[in-house]
């Protein structure tokens, strides 16, 4: 499969170990990262809400930060299980060692930091018993937006079959629910614009390349 036209995101290396905490993410750390701002609504012509993604890594962990503009949050008051995340506003990250997605790993995180994590294989064969080991998530609310900051041990990334010395594949997505007179409308945002007719992120066309830099 031709990957020459895929976007490449370079994950910068931190010489110091970064520990996320409950405070609002500090610019002193995240200013060292590259920011993705060009999220689109592949199946809608309107202007998408502001969505930003950044990532870094150190000797221990892979870190990423989402900022999502949202003035009408949709969050379940009663949270019964992980699957409830699929009925909420959320940000998403998919990880795959190859473009064919024969095995890939999915994180879907709501504005409160509650996570649905699962393993999958193409096409849409899900194993929801899988959980990412050692993950830490911090959520924060700022005027008109929420942030999701995540740290995953590099050991957990490697357990997914990822060799961080080589390029691998990630999908960056967001589900934003819009309150309308007729109910809730789903808006699907993506870093890479998959050229398919119906909304679906579980396809190779939705992935870009990640490259860990030294």
N, C-alpha and C positions, 0 to 999 in steps of 0.2 A: 504493500500500500504506500502511495506517495505521501511523504511527510514534509516535503520541502517547503510547502506553503503554510505550514502551521505556525502560529505565533509561539515564540519562545519566551519564557519568563525565567530570569536569572535570580536565584536565591542567594543573597549575599551572606558571607560568613561573619559571625561575631567572634572576636578574639576572647571576649569575656563571656562567662555563663550568664544567661538571662533568666531570671525567675519572675514569672508573672504574678501579680497580686491583685487585690481588690480595688486598687485605685484606677482612675481613668488612664489608659495607655499613655506613656510618656513619649513626647516627640523626640527626645534625645536618643532613644533607641530606634524608633520606627523611621526617623529621618534617614537612617542608613539604608533603608530598603527601597526597592522600586515599587511604585504604586500603579496598580491597574485601575483605570477609571472608565475604560471604554466598554462597559457592560451594555448590552442591547436587549431589546425585546424582539426576539427573532420572529414571533408570530403576531406582532402588533406594530402598527405604524406610529404610535404616539411616543412622546418623549419619555424615556425611562427615568425612574427616580434615581437619585445619586446613589451609587454603590461603589465602594472602594475596597481593594484587596491588597495586602502587603504580606510578605513572608521573609523570614530570616532563619538561620540555623546557627547553632554553636556546637561545642563538642559533645553535648548531651542530648539536645532536643531540636526538633523542627517546630518553629513558631509561626503562626499566621494570625492576621488581624483583618476582620471585616468591619467596615462602617456602612450602615444602611440607613438612608433617609426614609423616615416613615412617621407620618403624623397621625395615622389611624391604625394602631397596632391591633392585630388579631391574635389573641393568646387565649388558650383554654384555661378557665378558672379551676376546673377540676381535671387534674392530669392523672389518668389511670395507668397508662403504659406508654412505652416509647412510641408506639404507632400513632399516638395523638399528635405528635409533631407534624405529621403530614396534613393536619387540618389547621395549621398555624402559619403565620409569617415565619420565614426561616432563611438561613444561608446554608449552602451546601458545598461540599468538596468531595470529589471522586478521585481515587488514586489507582493507577494501573501501571504495571511494569511494561505493558506493550499496547500497541494501538488496537489490537484485535479484541481486547477486553475479555480474554478467556477466563481471567480472574481479576476482579477489581474490588475496591473497598470504598464504602460510602459513609460520609458523615453528614447528617442533617441536623442543624442546631437552631432552636427557637430563640427569641429575644431574651429569654430568661436563662439561657445556657443549658437547657434540657436537650438531650441528644438522642437521636435515632441513629445507631451505627449498625452496619450489616455488611456482609460479604456477598458478592454477586458474580455471576458469569453471564456472558452474552448468549441469548438475549433474555433479560429480565428473569433470570433464575436467582432468587434471593435466599440467603441464609441469615435470618434475623437473629439467630443465636450467637453469632459472632459479635465480639466486643473488642474495641481497641484498648490495649493494655496501657495503663499509666497516663492516660490523657488528663489534662487539666484545662478547664474552661472557666473564663471570667466574662460575665456580661455587664455592661454598663449602659445607662440611659443618659443621653445629653440632649439638649434642646433639638427637637425635630428628628432625632436619629437614635439608633442604638449601635453599640459596638460588641463584637464577639472576638475575644482574644483566646487563642488556643496554643497549648504546648503538647507535643507528642514526643515521647522518647525516641531517639534514633533507632534503638533496638526494636521498637514496635514497627517503625517504618521498614526496617530490614526484614522483619518477620512477614511482611506482605510480599516478599520477593523483590523488593526494590534495592538496587545497588546505586547508592547516591553518588558514586563516582561516574555514573553514566546517565544519559538522558532518560527520563521516564515521562509518563503522561498524567495529566490532571485535568479535571473538569471543575470549573468554578461557576456556581449557579446561585440563584436566589428565587424564592417564591414569595411574592408580595400580594397579599389579598387586599382588594379594594372594595370598600363598602358602597353598594349602590342601592337604589330604591327596590330593585328586584332581588337583592341578596348579595352574596359575596362573589366577586369576580377574581379569578386567578390571573396574575401577571407573572410570566416566566422570564427571568433575566439570565443571560449567559455571557461569559467572557468570549467564547468562540461561538460564532453563529452557525448552527447546524442547518444545512440546506435540505431540510425535510419538511413535509407538508404539515404534520401535526406535532404539537409539543411533546418532546421526549428527549430527556438528557441521557438515557441509557443506551447511547449509540456512539460508535467511534468518532463520528463527525463532530461531536460536542467537546472533544478533548484537544488540549494544547500540550506543548512540551515544557517540562520543568527541568532546569539545569542548576545543580548546586555548584556554586563558585568557591574558589579558595583565594 
